[in-house]
Amino acid sequence: MIRWLIVVFVALVVFSSIGKWLEKLGLGRLPGDFRFRLFGRDWFIPFASTVLLSGFGWLLIKLL
């Protein structure tokens, strides 16, 4: 359980660090990706993009 928690945390850190580059590809603007401002800070919750990237990762693993 702890291992999966670490994997999810690392994936979120990586996704947030390359978020600007992925926005150029259209990720982050899909229906289901939420952006809002709260307490003077921009928050981004990429539900749809995460599902899409997980699907691509799963497909890549199955093909290899």
N, CA, C, O and CB atoms as a CASP TS submission, in Angstrom:
PFRMAT TS
TARGET T0000
AUTHOR 0000-0000-0000
METHOD Language model
MODEL 1
PARENT N/A
ATOM      1  N   MET     1       0.819  -1.199   0.000  1.00  0.00           N
ATOM      2  CA  MET     1       0.000   0.000   0.000  1.00  0.00           C
ATOM      3  C   MET     1       0.860   1.258   0.000  1.00  0.00           C
ATOM      4  O   MET     1       0.581   2.215  -0.723  1.00  0.00           O
ATOM      5  CB  MET     1      -0.930   0.001   1.201  1.00  0.00           C
ATOM      6  N   ILE     2       1.901   1.245   0.813  1.00  0.00           N
ATOM      7  CA  ILE     2       2.786   2.405   0.881  1.00  0.00           C
ATOM      8  C   ILE     2       3.496   2.604  -0.455  1.00  0.00           C
ATOM      9  O   ILE     2       3.713   3.737  -0.885  1.00  0.00           O
ATOM     10  CB  ILE     2       3.815   2.240   2.019  1.00  0.00           C
ATOM     11  N   ARG     3       3.854   1.511  -1.104  1.00  0.00           N
ATOM     12  CA  ARG     3       4.549   1.621  -2.386  1.00  0.00           C
ATOM     13  C   ARG     3       3.664   2.321  -3.415  1.00  0.00           C
ATOM     14  O   ARG     3       4.153   3.164  -4.168  1.00  0.00           O
ATOM     15  CB  ARG     3       4.967   0.227  -2.898  1.00  0.00           C
ATOM     16  N   TRP     4       2.377   1.992  -3.465  1.00  0.00           N
ATOM     17  CA  TRP     4       1.475   2.629  -4.420  1.00  0.00           C
ATOM     18  C   TRP     4       1.259   4.097  -4.090  1.00  0.00           C
ATOM     19  O   TRP     4       1.111   4.922  -4.992  1.00  0.00           O
ATOM     20  CB  TRP     4       0.140   1.904  -4.451  1.00  0.00           C
ATOM     21  N   LEU     5       1.239   4.423  -2.828  1.00  0.00           N
ATOM     22  CA  LEU     5       1.113   5.817  -2.423  1.00  0.00           C
ATOM     23  C   LEU     5       2.321   6.624  -2.896  1.00  0.00           C
ATOM     24  O   LEU     5       2.176   7.756  -3.359  1.00  0.00           O
ATOM     25  CB  LEU     5       0.963   5.922  -0.895  1.00  0.00           C
ATOM     26  N   ILE     6       3.502   6.042  -2.778  1.00  0.00           N
ATOM     27  CA  ILE     6       4.713   6.708  -3.258  1.00  0.00           C
ATOM     28  C   ILE     6       4.685   6.841  -4.770  1.00  0.00           C
ATOM     29  O   ILE     6       5.068   7.883  -5.304  1.00  0.00           O
ATOM     30  CB  ILE     6       5.967   5.939  -2.817  1.00  0.00           C
ATOM     31  N   VAL     7       4.240   5.807  -5.469  1.00  0.00           N
ATOM     32  CA  VAL     7       4.158   5.857  -6.935  1.00  0.00           C
ATOM     33  C   VAL     7       3.200   6.955  -7.381  1.00  0.00           C
ATOM     34  O   VAL     7       3.514   7.709  -8.302  1.00  0.00           O
ATOM     35  CB  VAL     7       3.705   4.494  -7.502  1.00  0.00           C
ATOM     36  N   VAL     8       2.050   7.055  -6.750  1.00  0.00           N
ATOM     37  CA  VAL     8       1.076   8.092  -7.100  1.00  0.00           C
ATOM     38  C   VAL     8       1.653   9.473  -6.816  1.00  0.00           C
ATOM     39  O   VAL     8       1.484  10.387  -7.623  1.00  0.00           O
ATOM     40  CB  VAL     8      -0.242   7.890  -6.319  1.00  0.00           C
ATOM     41  N   PHE     9       2.325   9.641  -5.690  1.00  0.00           N
ATOM     42  CA  PHE     9       2.926  10.928  -5.347  1.00  0.00           C
ATOM     43  C   PHE     9       3.985  11.326  -6.369  1.00  0.00           C
ATOM     44  O   PHE     9       4.008  12.470  -6.823  1.00  0.00           O
ATOM     45  CB  PHE     9       3.541  10.873  -3.944  1.00  0.00           C
ATOM     46  N   VAL    10       4.856  10.398  -6.734  1.00  0.00           N
ATOM     47  CA  VAL    10       5.897  10.689  -7.724  1.00  0.00           C
ATOM     48  C   VAL    10       5.275  11.009  -9.079  1.00  0.00           C
ATOM     49  O   VAL    10       5.737  11.917  -9.770  1.00  0.00           O
ATOM     50  CB  VAL    10       6.870   9.500  -7.855  1.00  0.00           C
ATOM     51  N   ALA    11       4.239  10.281  -9.464  1.00  0.00           N
ATOM     52  CA  ALA    11       3.568  10.552 -10.738  1.00  0.00           C
ATOM     53  C   ALA    11       2.949  11.944 -10.745  1.00  0.00           C
ATOM     54  O   ALA    11       3.023  12.643 -11.756  1.00  0.00           O
ATOM     55  CB  ALA    11       2.489   9.497 -11.011  1.00  0.00           C
ATOM     56  N   LEU    12       2.344  12.356  -9.642  1.00  0.00           N
ATOM     57  CA  LEU    12       1.770  13.701  -9.573  1.00  0.00           C
ATOM     58  C   LEU    12       2.840  14.775  -9.634  1.00  0.00           C
ATOM     59  O   LEU    12       2.633  15.814 -10.261  1.00  0.00           O
ATOM     60  CB  LEU    12       0.958  13.861  -8.303  1.00  0.00           C
ATOM     61  N   VAL    13       3.975  14.545  -8.998  1.00  0.00           N
ATOM     62  CA  VAL    13       5.074  15.513  -9.051  1.00  0.00           C
ATOM     63  C   VAL    13       5.607  15.628 -10.473  1.00  0.00           C
ATOM     64  O   VAL    13       5.836  16.734 -10.963  1.00  0.00           O
ATOM     65  CB  VAL    13       6.208  15.106  -8.086  1.00  0.00           C
ATOM     66  N   VAL    14       5.805  14.501 -11.134  1.00  0.00           N
ATOM     67  CA  VAL    14       6.299  14.518 -12.515  1.00  0.00           C
ATOM     68  C   VAL    14       5.286  15.183 -13.433  1.00  0.00           C
ATOM     69  O   VAL    14       5.656  15.994 -14.282  1.00  0.00           O
ATOM     70  CB  VAL    14       6.602  13.089 -13.004  1.00  0.00           C
ATOM     71  N   PHE    15       4.012  14.847 -13.269  1.00  0.00           N
ATOM     72  CA  PHE    15       2.975  15.426 -14.119  1.00  0.00           C
ATOM     73  C   PHE    15       2.887  16.936 -13.933  1.00  0.00           C
ATOM     74  O   PHE    15       2.726  17.673 -14.906  1.00  0.00           O
ATOM     75  CB  PHE    15       1.622  14.782 -13.820  1.00  0.00           C
ATOM     76  N   SER    16       2.991  17.394 -12.705  1.00  0.00           N
ATOM     77  CA  SER    16       2.899  18.836 -12.465  1.00  0.00           C
ATOM     78  C   SER    16       4.133  19.566 -12.965  1.00  0.00           C
ATOM     79  O   SER    16       4.045  20.730 -13.354  1.00  0.00           O
ATOM     80  CB  SER    16       2.701  19.116 -10.981  1.00  0.00           C
ATOM     81  N   SER    17       5.284  18.902 -12.962  1.00  0.00           N
ATOM     82  CA  SER    17       6.498  19.569 -13.428  1.00  0.00           C
ATOM     83  C   SER    17       6.543  19.692 -14.951  1.00  0.00           C
ATOM     84  O   SER    17       7.145  20.629 -15.474  1.00  0.00           O
ATOM     85  CB  SER    17       7.721  18.818 -12.938  1.00  0.00           C
ATOM     86  N   ILE    18       5.924  18.773 -15.657  1.00  0.00           N
ATOM     87  CA  ILE    18       5.911  18.865 -17.119  1.00  0.00           C
ATOM     88  C   ILE    18       4.550  19.330 -17.636  1.00  0.00           C
ATOM     89  O   ILE    18       4.234  19.169 -18.815  1.00  0.00           O
ATOM     90  CB  ILE    18       6.271  17.511 -17.740  1.00  0.00           C
ATOM     91  N   GLY    19       3.757  19.902 -16.749  1.00  0.00           N
ATOM     92  CA  GLY    19       2.401  20.330 -17.100  1.00  0.00           C
ATOM     93  C   GLY    19       2.347  21.368 -18.205  1.00  0.00           C
ATOM     94  O   GLY    19       1.485  21.291 -19.081  1.00  0.00           O
ATOM     95  N   LYS    20       3.256  22.341 -18.182  1.00  0.00           N
ATOM     96  CA  LYS    20       3.256  23.387 -19.216  1.00  0.00           C
ATOM     97  C   LYS    20       3.539  22.791 -20.592  1.00  0.00           C
ATOM     98  O   LYS    20       2.932  23.195 -21.584  1.00  0.00           O
ATOM     99  CB  LYS    20       4.301  24.474 -18.888  1.00  0.00           C
ATOM    100  N   TRP    21       4.455  21.837 -20.651  1.00  0.00           N
ATOM    101  CA  TRP    21       4.773  21.205 -21.924  1.00  0.00           C
ATOM    102  C   TRP    21       3.599  20.363 -22.420  1.00  0.00           C
ATOM    103  O   TRP    21       3.305  20.342 -23.615  1.00  0.00           O
ATOM    104  CB  TRP    21       6.032  20.338 -21.790  1.00  0.00           C
ATOM    105  N   LEU    22       2.932  19.673 -21.502  1.00  0.00           N
ATOM    106  CA  LEU    22       1.795  18.842 -21.890  1.00  0.00           C
ATOM    107  C   LEU    22       0.589  19.673 -22.317  1.00  0.00           C
ATOM    108  O   LEU    22      -0.233  19.207 -23.106  1.00  0.00           O
ATOM    109  CB  LEU    22       1.406  17.930 -20.746  1.00  0.00           C
ATOM    110  N   GLU    23       0.474  20.906 -21.802  1.00  0.00           N
ATOM    111  CA  GLU    23      -0.631  21.774 -22.221  1.00  0.00           C
ATOM    112  C   GLU    23      -0.531  22.110 -23.704  1.00  0.00           C
ATOM    113  O   GLU    23      -1.549  22.295 -24.370  1.00  0.00           O
ATOM    114  CB  GLU    23      -0.644  23.064 -21.389  1.00  0.00           C
ATOM    115  N   LYS    24       0.685  22.189 -24.220  1.00  0.00           N
ATOM    116  CA  LYS    24       0.866  22.461 -25.650  1.00  0.00           C
ATOM    117  C   LYS    24       0.322  21.317 -26.499  1.00  0.00           C
ATOM    118  O   LYS    24      -0.058  21.521 -27.652  1.00  0.00           O
ATOM    119  CB  LYS    24       2.349  22.691 -25.969  1.00  0.00           C
ATOM    120  N   LEU    25       0.285  20.116 -25.929  1.00  0.00           N
ATOM    121  CA  LEU    25      -0.263  18.953 -26.632  1.00  0.00           C
ATOM    122  C   LEU    25      -1.768  18.807 -26.449  1.00  0.00           C
ATOM    123  O   LEU    25      -2.388  17.933 -27.055  1.00  0.00           O
ATOM    124  CB  LEU    25       0.424  17.696 -26.156  1.00  0.00           C
ATOM    125  N   GLY    26      -2.361  19.667 -25.609  1.00  0.00           N
ATOM    126  CA  GLY    26      -3.799  19.621 -25.394  1.00  0.00           C
ATOM    127  C   GLY    26      -4.206  18.975 -24.087  1.00  0.00           C
ATOM    128  O   GLY    26      -5.381  19.014 -23.722  1.00  0.00           O
ATOM    129  N   LEU    27      -3.265  18.383 -23.377  1.00  0.00           N
ATOM    130  CA  LEU    27      -3.591  17.795 -22.085  1.00  0.00           C
ATOM    131  C   LEU    27      -3.752  18.916 -21.072  1.00  0.00           C
ATOM    132  O   LEU    27      -3.028  19.911 -21.116  1.00  0.00           O
ATOM    133  CB  LEU    27      -2.498  16.782 -21.629  1.00  0.00           C
ATOM    134  N   GLY    28      -4.684  18.758 -20.179  1.00  0.00           N
ATOM    135  CA  GLY    28      -4.961  19.801 -19.205  1.00  0.00           C
ATOM    136  C   GLY    28      -6.138  20.663 -19.603  1.00  0.00           C
ATOM    137  O   GLY    28      -6.617  21.471 -18.807  1.00  0.00           O
ATOM    138  N   ARG    29      -6.606  20.499 -20.819  1.00  0.00           N
ATOM    139  CA  ARG    29      -7.772  21.246 -21.294  1.00  0.00           C
ATOM    140  C   ARG    29      -8.898  20.307 -21.698  1.00  0.00           C
ATOM    141  O   ARG    29      -9.834  20.713 -22.386  1.00  0.00           O
ATOM    142  CB  ARG    29      -7.390  22.140 -22.474  1.00  0.00           C
ATOM    143  N   LEU    30      -8.809  19.075 -21.277  1.00  0.00           N
ATOM    144  CA  LEU    30      -9.845  18.096 -21.593  1.00  0.00           C
ATOM    145  C   LEU    30     -11.041  18.278 -20.669  1.00  0.00           C
ATOM    146  O   LEU    30     -10.897  18.804 -19.565  1.00  0.00           O
ATOM    147  CB  LEU    30      -9.292  16.664 -21.477  1.00  0.00           C
ATOM    148  N   PRO    31     -12.226  17.848 -21.110  1.00  0.00           N
ATOM    149  CA  PRO    31     -13.366  17.869 -20.187  1.00  0.00           C
ATOM    150  C   PRO    31     -13.065  16.936 -19.009  1.00  0.00           C
ATOM    151  O   PRO    31     -12.725  15.771 -19.215  1.00  0.00           O
ATOM    152  CB  PRO    31     -14.693  17.442 -20.915  1.00  0.00           C
ATOM    153  N   GLY    32     -13.182  17.422 -17.829  1.00  0.00           N
ATOM    154  CA  GLY    32     -12.845  16.644 -16.644  1.00  0.00           C
ATOM    155  C   GLY    32     -11.583  17.128 -15.964  1.00  0.00           C
ATOM    156  O   GLY    32     -11.274  16.684 -14.859  1.00  0.00           O
ATOM    157  N   ASP    33     -10.845  18.027 -16.598  1.00  0.00           N
ATOM    158  CA  ASP    33      -9.691  18.664 -15.973  1.00  0.00           C
ATOM    159  C   ASP    33     -10.166  19.968 -15.351  1.00  0.00           C
ATOM    160  O   ASP    33     -10.706  20.833 -16.040  1.00  0.00           O
ATOM    161  CB  ASP    33      -8.534  18.912 -17.008  1.00  0.00           C
ATOM    162  N   PHE    34      -9.967  20.102 -14.068  1.00  0.00           N
ATOM    163  CA  PHE    34     -10.505  21.255 -13.342  1.00  0.00           C
ATOM    164  C   PHE    34      -9.406  22.242 -12.991  1.00  0.00           C
ATOM    165  O   PHE    34      -8.337  21.861 -12.514  1.00  0.00           O
ATOM    166  CB  PHE    34     -11.223  20.800 -12.071  1.00  0.00           C
ATOM    167  N   ARG    35      -9.684  23.519 -13.235  1.00  0.00           N
ATOM    168  CA  ARG    35      -8.809  24.616 -12.822  1.00  0.00           C
ATOM    169  C   ARG    35      -9.657  25.595 -12.037  1.00  0.00           C
ATOM    170  O   ARG    35     -10.766  25.940 -12.444  1.00  0.00           O
ATOM    171  CB  ARG    35      -8.119  25.314 -14.053  1.00  0.00           C
ATOM    172  N   PHE    36      -9.131  26.034 -10.919  1.00  0.00           N
ATOM    173  CA  PHE    36      -9.844  27.046 -10.147  1.00  0.00           C
ATOM    174  C   PHE    36      -8.853  27.817  -9.289  1.00  0.00           C
ATOM    175  O   PHE    36      -7.739  27.357  -9.035  1.00  0.00           O
ATOM    176  CB  PHE    36     -10.943  26.401  -9.267  1.00  0.00           C
ATOM    177  N   ARG    37      -9.268  28.982  -8.852  1.00  0.00           N
ATOM    178  CA  ARG    37      -8.439  29.832  -8.005  1.00  0.00           C
ATOM    179  C   ARG    37      -9.051  29.843  -6.612  1.00  0.00           C
ATOM    180  O   ARG    37     -10.240  30.115  -6.441  1.00  0.00           O
ATOM    181  CB  ARG    37      -8.321  31.285  -8.586  1.00  0.00           C
ATOM    182  N   LEU    38      -8.220  29.542  -5.619  1.00  0.00           N
ATOM    183  CA  LEU    38      -8.673  29.490  -4.239  1.00  0.00           C
ATOM    184  C   LEU    38      -7.579  30.070  -3.351  1.00  0.00           C
ATOM    185  O   LEU    38      -6.429  29.636  -3.406  1.00  0.00           O
ATOM    186  CB  LEU    38      -9.028  28.034  -3.814  1.00  0.00           C
ATOM    187  N   PHE    39      -7.940  31.041  -2.544  1.00  0.00           N
ATOM    188  CA  PHE    39      -7.004  31.706  -1.634  1.00  0.00           C
ATOM    189  C   PHE    39      -5.826  32.328  -2.379  1.00  0.00           C
ATOM    190  O   PHE    39      -4.698  32.314  -1.885  1.00  0.00           O
ATOM    191  CB  PHE    39      -6.492  30.716  -0.598  1.00  0.00           C
ATOM    192  N   GLY    40      -6.088  32.875  -3.568  1.00  0.00           N
ATOM    193  CA  GLY    40      -5.050  33.545  -4.342  1.00  0.00           C
ATOM    194  C   GLY    40      -4.077  32.613  -5.037  1.00  0.00           C
ATOM    195  O   GLY    40      -3.029  33.057  -5.507  1.00  0.00           O
ATOM    196  N   ARG    41      -4.396  31.349  -5.112  1.00  0.00           N
ATOM    197  CA  ARG    41      -3.517  30.383  -5.758  1.00  0.00           C
ATOM    198  C   ARG    41      -4.305  29.608  -6.802  1.00  0.00           C
ATOM    199  O   ARG    41      -5.472  29.277  -6.589  1.00  0.00           O
ATOM    200  CB  ARG    41      -2.888  29.421  -4.721  1.00  0.00           C
ATOM    201  N   ASP    42      -3.667  29.320  -7.930  1.00  0.00           N
ATOM    202  CA  ASP    42      -4.305  28.523  -8.977  1.00  0.00           C
ATOM    203  C   ASP    42      -4.142  27.043  -8.656  1.00  0.00           C
ATOM    204  O   ASP    42      -3.040  26.578  -8.364  1.00  0.00           O
ATOM    205  CB  ASP    42      -3.704  28.850 -10.372  1.00  0.00           C
ATOM    206  N   TRP    43      -5.239  26.316  -8.713  1.00  0.00           N
ATOM    207  CA  TRP    43      -5.241  24.880  -8.466  1.00  0.00           C
ATOM    208  C   TRP    43      -5.638  24.171  -9.752  1.00  0.00           C
ATOM    209  O   TRP    43      -6.490  24.654 -10.497  1.00  0.00           O
ATOM    210  CB  TRP    43      -6.206  24.506  -7.300  1.00  0.00           C
ATOM    211  N   PHE    44      -5.025  23.038 -10.005  1.00  0.00           N
ATOM    212  CA  PHE    44      -5.268  22.272 -11.216  1.00  0.00           C
ATOM    213  C   PHE    44      -5.434  20.808 -10.821  1.00  0.00           C
ATOM    214  O   PHE    44      -4.541  20.215 -10.216  1.00  0.00           O
ATOM    215  CB  PHE    44      -4.108  22.455 -12.251  1.00  0.00           C
ATOM    216  N   ILE    45      -6.577  20.234 -11.166  1.00  0.00           N
ATOM    217  CA  ILE    45      -6.854  18.827 -10.874  1.00  0.00           C
ATOM    218  C   ILE    45      -7.123  18.129 -12.210  1.00  0.00           C
ATOM    219  O   ILE    45      -8.215  18.260 -12.763  1.00  0.00           O
ATOM    220  CB  ILE    45      -8.080  18.665  -9.877  1.00  0.00           C
ATOM    221  N   PRO    46      -6.138  17.388 -12.734  1.00  0.00           N
ATOM    222  CA  PRO    46      -6.237  16.804 -14.077  1.00  0.00           C
ATOM    223  C   PRO    46      -6.833  15.399 -14.101  1.00  0.00           C
ATOM    224  O   PRO    46      -6.121  14.435 -14.384  1.00  0.00           O
ATOM    225  CB  PRO    46      -4.881  16.768 -14.706  1.00  0.00           C
ATOM    226  N   PHE    47      -8.124  15.268 -13.808  1.00  0.00           N
ATOM    227  CA  PHE    47      -8.741  13.938 -13.795  1.00  0.00           C
ATOM    228  C   PHE    47      -8.696  13.277 -15.177  1.00  0.00           C
ATOM    229  O   PHE    47      -8.203  12.156 -15.308  1.00  0.00           O
ATOM    230  CB  PHE    47     -10.193  14.037 -13.313  1.00  0.00           C
ATOM    231  N   ALA    48      -9.197  13.949 -16.188  1.00  0.00           N
ATOM    232  CA  ALA    48      -9.284  13.342 -17.524  1.00  0.00           C
ATOM    233  C   ALA    48      -7.900  13.103 -18.123  1.00  0.00           C
ATOM    234  O   ALA    48      -7.668  12.066 -18.745  1.00  0.00           O
ATOM    235  CB  ALA    48     -10.107  14.235 -18.460  1.00  0.00           C
ATOM    236  N   SER    49      -6.990  14.040 -17.943  1.00  0.00           N
ATOM    237  CA  SER    49      -5.637  13.860 -18.475  1.00  0.00           C
ATOM    238  C   SER    49      -4.927  12.701 -17.794  1.00  0.00           C
ATOM    239  O   SER    49      -4.175  11.972 -18.441  1.00  0.00           O
ATOM    240  CB  SER    49      -4.821  15.142 -18.306  1.00  0.00           C
ATOM    241  N   THR    50      -5.154  12.522 -16.505  1.00  0.00           N
ATOM    242  CA  THR    50      -4.544  11.414 -15.779  1.00  0.00           C
ATOM    243  C   THR    50      -5.062  10.079 -16.301  1.00  0.00           C
ATOM    244  O   THR    50      -4.289   9.136 -16.474  1.00  0.00           O
ATOM    245  CB  THR    50      -4.818  11.540 -14.275  1.00  0.00           C
ATOM    246  N   VAL    51      -6.353   9.996 -16.551  1.00  0.00           N
ATOM    247  CA  VAL    51      -6.929   8.760 -17.095  1.00  0.00           C
ATOM    248  C   VAL    51      -6.362   8.485 -18.482  1.00  0.00           C
ATOM    249  O   VAL    51      -6.034   7.342 -18.800  1.00  0.00           O
ATOM    250  CB  VAL    51      -8.474   8.851 -17.154  1.00  0.00           C
ATOM    251  N   LEU    52      -6.244   9.516 -19.309  1.00  0.00           N
ATOM    252  CA  LEU    52      -5.709   9.353 -20.657  1.00  0.00           C
ATOM    253  C   LEU    52      -4.249   8.900 -20.618  1.00  0.00           C
ATOM    254  O   LEU    52      -3.873   7.978 -21.342  1.00  0.00           O
ATOM    255  CB  LEU    52      -5.836  10.664 -21.442  1.00  0.00           C
ATOM    256  N   LEU    53      -3.430   9.528 -19.792  1.00  0.00           N
ATOM    257  CA  LEU    53      -2.026   9.133 -19.685  1.00  0.00           C
ATOM    258  C   LEU    53      -1.874   7.737 -19.093  1.00  0.00           C
ATOM    259  O   LEU    53      -0.971   6.999 -19.487  1.00  0.00           O
ATOM    260  CB  LEU    53      -1.262  10.139 -18.838  1.00  0.00           C
ATOM    261  N   SER    54      -2.729   7.369 -18.167  1.00  0.00           N
ATOM    262  CA  SER    54      -2.691   6.015 -17.605  1.00  0.00           C
ATOM    263  C   SER    54      -3.031   4.982 -18.672  1.00  0.00           C
ATOM    264  O   SER    54      -2.418   3.915 -18.728  1.00  0.00           O
ATOM    265  CB  SER    54      -3.666   5.891 -16.418  1.00  0.00           C
ATOM    266  N   GLY    55      -4.001   5.299 -19.511  1.00  0.00           N
ATOM    267  CA  GLY    55      -4.358   4.397 -20.608  1.00  0.00           C
ATOM    268  C   GLY    55      -3.218   4.222 -21.595  1.00  0.00           C
ATOM    269  O   GLY    55      -2.951   3.108 -22.047  1.00  0.00           O
ATOM    270  N   PHE    56      -2.544   5.316 -21.933  1.00  0.00           N
ATOM    271  CA  PHE    56      -1.390   5.215 -22.834  1.00  0.00           C
ATOM    272  C   PHE    56      -0.259   4.414 -22.198  1.00  0.00           C
ATOM    273  O   PHE    56       0.389   3.611 -22.868  1.00  0.00           O
ATOM    274  CB  PHE    56      -0.889   6.612 -23.219  1.00  0.00           C
ATOM    275  N   GLY    57      -0.024   4.630 -20.916  1.00  0.00           N
ATOM    276  CA  GLY    57       1.013   3.872 -20.216  1.00  0.00           C
ATOM    277  C   GLY    57       0.693   2.392 -20.165  1.00  0.00           C
ATOM    278  O   GLY    57       1.570   1.553 -20.374  1.00  0.00           O
ATOM    279  N   TRP    58      -0.569   2.066 -19.887  1.00  0.00           N
ATOM    280  CA  TRP    58      -0.990   0.670 -19.845  1.00  0.00           C
ATOM    281  C   TRP    58      -0.816   0.019 -21.216  1.00  0.00           C
ATOM    282  O   TRP    58      -0.321  -1.104 -21.319  1.00  0.00           O
ATOM    283  CB  TRP    58      -2.454   0.562 -19.380  1.00  0.00           C
ATOM    284  N   LEU    59      -1.225   0.731 -22.265  1.00  0.00           N
ATOM    285  CA  LEU    59      -1.097   0.203 -23.622  1.00  0.00           C
ATOM    286  C   LEU    59       0.368  -0.013 -23.996  1.00  0.00           C
ATOM    287  O   LEU    59       0.712  -1.015 -24.623  1.00  0.00           O
ATOM    288  CB  LEU    59      -1.761   1.149 -24.625  1.00  0.00           C
ATOM    289  N   LEU    60       1.215   0.918 -23.614  1.00  0.00           N
ATOM    290  CA  LEU    60       2.641   0.790 -23.892  1.00  0.00           C
ATOM    291  C   LEU    60       3.234  -0.419 -23.180  1.00  0.00           C
ATOM    292  O   LEU    60       4.030  -1.153 -23.767  1.00  0.00           O
ATOM    293  CB  LEU    60       3.380   2.060 -23.474  1.00  0.00           C
ATOM    294  N   ILE    61       2.860  -0.632 -21.937  1.00  0.00           N
ATOM    295  CA  ILE    61       3.355  -1.789 -21.177  1.00  0.00           C
ATOM    296  C   ILE    61       2.872  -3.093 -21.811  1.00  0.00           C
ATOM    297  O   ILE    61       3.633  -4.057 -21.897  1.00  0.00           O
ATOM    298  CB  ILE    61       2.893  -1.710 -19.701  1.00  0.00           C
ATOM    299  N   LYS    62       1.615  -3.132 -22.253  1.00  0.00           N
ATOM    300  CA  LYS    62       1.071  -4.352 -22.868  1.00  0.00           C
ATOM    301  C   LYS    62       1.748  -4.658 -24.201  1.00  0.00           C
ATOM    302  O   LYS    62       1.937  -5.824 -24.549  1.00  0.00           O
ATOM    303  CB  LYS    62      -0.442  -4.215 -23.074  1.00  0.00           C
ATOM    304  N   LEU    63       2.113  -3.614 -24.949  1.00  0.00           N
ATOM    305  CA  LEU    63       2.755  -3.829 -26.244  1.00  0.00           C
ATOM    306  C   LEU    63       4.213  -4.255 -26.106  1.00  0.00           C
ATOM    307  O   LEU    63       4.748  -4.948 -26.971  1.00  0.00           O
ATOM    308  CB  LEU    63       2.671  -2.569 -27.078  1.00  0.00           C
ATOM    309  N   LEU    64       4.843  -3.847 -25.031  1.00  0.00           N
ATOM    310  CA  LEU    64       6.247  -4.224 -24.830  1.00  0.00           C
ATOM    311  C   LEU    64       6.306  -5.571 -24.163  1.00  0.00           C
ATOM    312  O   LEU    64       7.394  -6.082 -23.899  1.00  0.00           O
ATOM    313  CB  LEU    64       7.001  -3.170 -23.988  1.00  0.00           C
TER
END
